[in-house]
Structure formats: C-alpha cells, structure tokens
Amino acid sequence: MDYQPIVRAADDFQRPVSAAEIQAVVRAAFGADVEVFSAIELGGGYYNTTFRVDLGQGKPVILRIAPEPGRQSHADPELMRNEYISVPYLAPVANLLPRNLAVDFTHQVIGRDYLFQTMLDGVPAASVLNSYPQPERASFFRDLGGIARAVHEVRGPGFGRVAGPTHQQWSDALFTWFDRAAADLTDSGHEAGDIAKLVEVADRNRALLDEVAEPRLLHGDLWVGNVMLAQGAAHPTITGVFDCDRTWWGDPQADWPIYLAQRKPGSERDAFWENYGQLGHSEHAQWRALVYEAKHAVGLLLEYHRFGWAKEIAETYGEIRALIARLAD
C-alpha cells in the first residue's frame, strides 16, 4: 500500500490512522479480499481524518474517520452521524452530494465512526476560486445562493440538530446549544462566563426568537471550503457539495451561508442574494440576526480553542462581548 498520512504534532486534534487500520476498515466495508493500492490523507479539513483510497477498481473512494468518542464536543457531538441521518432531507441537492458507500458506527473495527463515500468530480473551490477574476466569481455566489435556498425550503419536525434532540421552540434549541458550548469551554479549562451572560441577555427577548415558528433545514457549513468546482471551466461552476455534518432545523437566517454572504457587502458576494432572495429587515429580524451572529462567534471560539489560536481566541471573545452589549441595548 502507498500510505501517505499527514504528519501532525502530538497535540493536534486530528489523530492519526495507521495503514493497518485503513486496510481493516476497507475489508470490513468491501470484502476480505479487497486490497488497498494507496491511501493518501487529504488536508483542508479540521475535524474528521480524511483519506483518498484507491482500491484498484476505477475511481478512488473517500474515507472519513471521525474523532474518538472522548474527543467529541457537547455542542456538536457525533457530526458524522448527524450528516448520515440528514441525507434524505438533502434530497433537493442530492445531485451535488457524494454517495454513501459504507458506514460503521459500531466501533468494532477501529473504535471510531467511519464512512466511505464516492469521490466528487472537480477541484476544491477553496483552491481555485480566487484564480478567477473577481467579476466572474459572482456567478459562483449566485449559484451558492440557489443551493442555500433549495436546502432552506425543506421543512422539519422540530428545532435543533437533525439527529436530535429537537425542541418545539426555536429559543430552546438555541439556548441548549449555547449551554453545551459553555460546557465545552468549561471542560477544557477556558472562560465560559461570556456565554452565560449572552444567554441571559438573549433570554429577555426570548419571544422574538420564538416568532420563528416553522423549522427549516439549515446546512450549517455551506461555503467555499465545502464546495467542488469543475476543473478548468471558463466560469466557476459548482459540481459538488460535501461535509454536510452540521445540519440543523431552525431559522434560515441563522445559517452559516447567510452569515457569510452578509460579511462583505459591495463585493461579489452580493450575487448570492440574486438566487436566494432577500431577507426580512424588520426590527425583530435584526435583533435575531445579532443572536445568530453570536452563535457563529461562539462556534468559531470553540474551533479556535481546539486549534490553540490565541490571537483569534482573544478577538472572538471581544466580538462576543460587543454583541452582548448590542443585544442589551
């Protein structure tokens, strides 16, 4: 086997997988006589450990291996299982998604969840989008807006993670997530007081959150980093979407692509709204948008703590405190 792992530091969050373990999961999934010709670890992701695996049977497959159970978070646990359960609800964009080939959540082979998927055509958008002239990138964001709209049209049974638990009130789902994020910070020895203050301030206007009465599907991570583009195309053409593991039922305005599309007004990102449509701008909607911005900031804070990025951690705590002040006005 041509085994090419990424060399990581001992304290990195992503843990290595041996050549023997890759061979074991391949045989468990595809048969005892299947050989692995190569297993090349892919960079770019920060959570699962991902390999492109050549089985000598045509196109390689993708192997994604989740963190060990003890490394799962309170706020966003078992992301791979959440994605697996979400697949039927992502039917409106099924033509863009990888196909699941084999999955094992038993931990009997390697003690971690793992999933084999088909390999999407194209090249990662993160590596090539900026090679296009800025005006041409507008077509990418326009198409991304259409994908987000198609996802948001799907209605759900309650608010919260697709894998559950779900809640009847939107505020309950959000505040439960904040509480679990605070627990993650506390467990790792970090400051969580700002999260408690955020919930306290937002709770004063809980009724404004619960004006959102119909749960819609949120992708949770739809943006440049999780999209494939056609290789060599004259214009950036989306051929695939991957890493759909942060799906939620909630207010579409709270979704990650909505947050990012608003971050650079006056840029090519404005084309996103041409296919997505315009958001409501009522006073209540603007207040909810601050809560959602705070949720994204807390999510990023958890990521930065996991990576040990001190500068980003300090800046994000500052952003959260500023948002608390604006919510309290």
Beta strands, then each sheet from edge to edge (+ up, - down):
strand 1: 2-4
strand 2: 38-41
strand 3: 49-54
strand 4: 61-65
strand 5: 100-104
strand 6: 114-118
strand 7: 123-124
strand 8: 160-161
strand 9: 216-218
strand 10: 227-229
strand 11: 238-241
strand 12: 248-250
sheet 1: 1+ 2+ 3- 4+ 6- 5+
sheet 2: 7+ 10- 11+
sheet 3: 8+ 12- 9+
end
